[in-house]
Amino acid sequence: MHAPAFLRAILSTALFASLTTGCTRTPDAPTPADAVLANSTSTVTARADDAVFQAVALDIAQLDPTTAKRYGLDTQTPGALLLVTLRDADGNGLPPDDLVLTATANTLTDPPRALGLHHLQVDGLNDYVGVFAAQPPAQVQFHITAVRHGQRATLETGVSLYPR
């Protein structure tokens, strides 16, 4: 079975980034996930043990071309992107250890469905992305549960999809 195009692009980006950058994270060179979170006003945060989870939901059609390309997404395909990051309180990378991360997604008119999250690691930072197909107009809701070292965190976020 072959990986979906967006996953292949994410993994290619991660490999390229890991080969062309050092092992330390510098504030003036944010990772793709950090840049997306920094530019979003709808980021939600939760803690579990020593981990800080941040999540943001974005309309794929509204992504800037650079971000869409980084995640291997076609902005002509309707849907929502969920991005979840795993960091410590200072924003540094944490190993996933015994991390169990699950997510569901739904529109307001449909029951929640399991959402596959794909792991992406760049410069020691762990990020997870999922794509939920939905036709606008729609309100997409995400529910994320993270368990790490026996500690649980839950996050909820959503995004409105509008016709072009």
N, C-alpha and C positions, 0 to 999 in steps of 0.2 A: 504494500500500500504506500502510495506517495503522499508526502506532506502537502497540505493546501498551499497555494501560491503565496498567501500572506505569511504563512509560517516559514516557508523557505526564504522569503525576503527578510523576515525578522532575524532568522538564524544567520543569513549572509551578512546582515548589518552587524550583528553581534560579533561574528568572526572577524570581519574587517576592523571593527572598533578595537577588538582585543589585540589584533596584530599591529595596529598603528598607534596605540596609545600606551602610556605607562600604566603601572599597577596602582598608582595613587589617583585619587579624585581631587581635582582642583575646582574651586568655586567658579572660576571664569570659564570653565569648559563643562557645562552640565551635560549629563547623559540625556538621551532623547526623552526618557520618562520624566526626569526632573524638569526639563524645559516645558513639557506639556503641563505638568502639575503647577509649575510656577505661573503659567499664563492662564490658568483656569480659575474662575471664581467659584466653581462648584465642587471643589475638592473636599472630601470628607476624611476624617482621621479617627483611628481607634488604636488602642494599645492592647497587647497581650504579652505578659512577661516583660522581657527587655525589648520587644519589637514594637515598632510603630508602623501601622499600615495606613496607607493613603490610597484613596480610590477616586477616580473621576470618570464620568460618562460623557462621551462626545458624539455629536452627529457626524457620521463619516462624511456626508456631503459638505459639511462646513469646515473640514480640516484644511489647513493650509497645505499646499503641494509638497513641501518638504517633510512635514509630519506624516502625511499619507504615504509618501514614498518610503520613509523609514520603516513603517509598519506594513508595507506591501499591500496597501489598500487602494482600491479604485474608488474615487469620490463620486463616480457615476452609479455605484451600487448602493442602494439605500440600506441604512441600518445604523446601529450604534456600536461604538467602541468602548469597552470597559478596560481601564488601565489601573492595576493595583501594584503598589510598590511596597517593599519590605526594607525598612531602615531601622537604625537605632535612634535614640532621642536627638543625637547631633546630626542626623542625616547621613551617617556612614553606613556602608553595606553590612549586612548580617548574613551568615550562612542560613539556609533554610532549616537545617537540623531536622527536627521531626514535624515540620510544617505540614499541616493539612489545610488546604485552601479549596473551598467549594463556593460556587456561585449559581444563582438562578436568575433568570431574566423573564420579563413578560411585558406585554402591553397592557393597558388598563382593561381591555376587553378579553384578555386571554389568561388562563392559569399559568403560574410560573413553570418554566422548563429549565432543566439543568443546562448550564453554560460551561462549555469547555474552556479552560484557561491554559494558555501556553506559556511556559517559563522562558524567560529571556535573561541572560546574565551578561552584563557589560562592565568591565573594570571592577569586578567583585560586587556589583549591585544586582540584586534580584528583583525582577519585575515580571508581572504576569498580565497577559492581554487576552481578551475574549471579544468576539464579534457576534452581535445579535442582529439577524436580518429582520427588518420591519419596514413596511411601506408607510410613508408619511401620508397624511398627518397621523402622528402617533405619539403617545407618551410612553417611553420605555423605562421600566423600573428594574434595578439590579439589587440583589440581596447577596452579600458576601459574608461568609463565615470563615474565620481563620483560627486555627488552634496551633499553638506553638508551645512546647514544653508543658503541655497540659493546661495552658491558659487560653481562654477563648476571647475573641473579639468579633464583633459584628459591625458591618457597615451597610448603609443603604444609600443609594444615589440614583439619579435618573436623568433623563434628557428628553427634551421635546424635539421631535422630528417634524420639520415643515416642508411642504411641497416647494419645489424650486420655482 
